[in-house]
Amino acid sequence: QKFYINICANLPSSSKTQQAALPNVVSLEALLDTTEVGNFGWCMRENEDFGREGTFKVEPGEPLVFASPNCVGEQTKAESEGFIKPWMQYVRGPDLPSLASQVLLSQDFLFDKIKLATTEFNTGKLIVAKEEYEEGKVLESFDVPIYDENMMLLENGFNNLTEFGDCNDPRLFTYPDGTAGVFLERTGSFFRLNEIE
């Protein structure tokens, strides 16, 4: 069985890392083979002056500048040709200024209304889709509130779960019994997630 990693790859077309794969997909086998190390970047093709974040174009960034680089609009059909569309994405804005750093939770968890979920590492937000994934379709995303076990709203999402209050890097996963969980990388804490009405 072959496994593929969905990433952005800035590689020459002759590279073995791109063989039998689209530009933003690399086989795990090729990734683990260190005889040729690929340059994984912002899904840039040769002679382009922008990167890609989902279906958005991203301008060149400035080092050490918060929320840089900026999204500068949608890619054209020609610009998105050959790239696999994301399952779900969200638009950056005042409440989500940073990169779309996220981990996708599979469709295998036991929720009724939420079909896919992801997190934004900096803000601690939980972003979900209410539809099953369909190949080639970018699902509509929703920012949902998060409550603790006492039904108190977590104003800063998963960032309220530690004393730091920001950038906890919440990573979603599925427990062996099929229920959803979140791992806070900053502290190593684990939490179980339940869907509520």
N, C-alpha and C positions, 0 to 999 in steps of 0.2 A: 504494500500500500504506500502511495506517495503522499506526502504532506506538502502543502504550499503555504507560504507566509505572505500575507497581503501587506506590502510595504511600498514605499516610494523608492525607486531605484534610478540613479543617474549613471547609467552604464553604457559603454559602446555596444552597438548591436551585435558585434561579434563575440561578446563575452559569453562564456558558458553559463553564467548566472541567468542570462535572459533566454537561453535556448528553451523552446517548448513552453514559454511563459510570456505573458504580457508584461509591459514595462513596470507595472506596480505589483508584480507577483514574482516571487523567487521560490524555487523548490527548496525544501528543507535540506535535501541531500546536497544541493549546490552550495547552500549557505554554510553547511558544516565542513565542506571541502575547502581547506585553507591553502591549497596550492595556488589559487588565484583569489585574491580578496577583492570583492566588489566595493564600489563607492556608493553607498546608499544615501540618497539625499532627498530632494523635494520633488521627485518625479519630473525632472527637467530633461528635455531633449536637447541635443546639440544645437547651438545658436539661438536658444530661447532666452528671453530676459525675465521670465517669471517662473515660479514654481507652482505646484498644485496642492491643494488641500481639499479633498473630496472633489466636487465639481467646480470649485472656485479657483480663480487665479490668485497667486500670492506674489506681491512685489518683493524685490530684494530687500533684505532687512538691515537693520543697524545693530551692531553688537552692543549688548548691555542696555538696550532700550526696551522698557516694558511694553508688551503687546506688539512688538515688532517681530516679523514683518506683517504688513497690513494685507487684508484681502482686498482685491481691486475689481471684483466682478466675476461673472460666470464665464467659463470657458466656452468657446465656440464649438460647433460640432467637429470641425477639423482638429481643434486643439485637444479635444477629449478622445479622439480616435485612437484605439489601441489600448486604452486604459480601462480597467474594470471599475465600474461605478461603485461607490460606497453603499452599504446596506442602508445607512441612515446618516444624516449630517445635520448640523445646525449652523445658523448664521451667527458670526461674531457680532457683538454689539456692546453697549455700555455695561451690561451685566455679565457678558462673556467676552472679555477683551482679548484673551490669550489664545494660543494655538489650540486646535481641537485635539488635545491630548486625551485619549480615551481608550477604554477597554470594552469590548463588546461581550455581553452575556448571551449565550446561545439561546435558541428557542426551546431548549429542553427543560427549562425550569417550570415549576408548578404554579403559574399565575393564570388568572382567568382573562383579564383585560390587557395586561401588558404582555406583548409578544416578543419585544426586543428591548434591551436596556443598555445604556452606556453611562459613563461618568465623565465629568470635566475635572481634571486633576487639581487645578488651581482653585476653582470656586467651590468644589465639593458638590456641585449640582448633579442630580439624577435626571437623565434625559431618556425618554422612552418612545417606542412606537407601539401603536395599537393594532397593527396589521402584521400578518406573517410575511416573512421575506419572500420576495419574488424576484428572480434573476433579472438584472438590468433595470430594476426600478428602485429609485431612492425613496425610502419611506418618509412620511411626514413625522416630525419629531415634536415631542411635548416635554416641557420642563415640569416636573411633578414635585409637590411638596413632600418632605420627609418628616416623620414624627418618631419620637422615641417610644419606649415601652409604656410610658405614662401618658401617651397621646399629647405630648408637648411638641409644638412645631419647632423644628430645627431651622432657624432663620438662615443659617449659613450652610445648610445641607449637611453632608458628611463631615464638614470642617468643624461642626459643633461637637463632635464626638471625642475630641481631645482638648487638652489645655492649650494647644498651640493656636487653634482657631483659624488656621489658613493652610492651604497647600498640603493636605494630608495624603494626597495621591490615592484616592479610593479606587480599588480594583475589584470589579465584580467577578464572581465565580459561582460555580454550582457545587453544593455539597453532594456527597455520594448518594444521599437519599432523594436527590432531585430538587431540593429547596435552594433558594438563592441566598448568597452571602456576599459580604463586602469585606475586603482586607484593606486596612489602612497602612500603607507602606511606611509612613513616617513613624508609627509607633509599634507596628506589628500586631495591632488589635484586629480581631475577627468579630463580625456581627452577622446575625441571621436576619434576612429580610422577609417581610410578609406584605402581601397586597391587602389594602383596606378599602372599604367603600367610601 
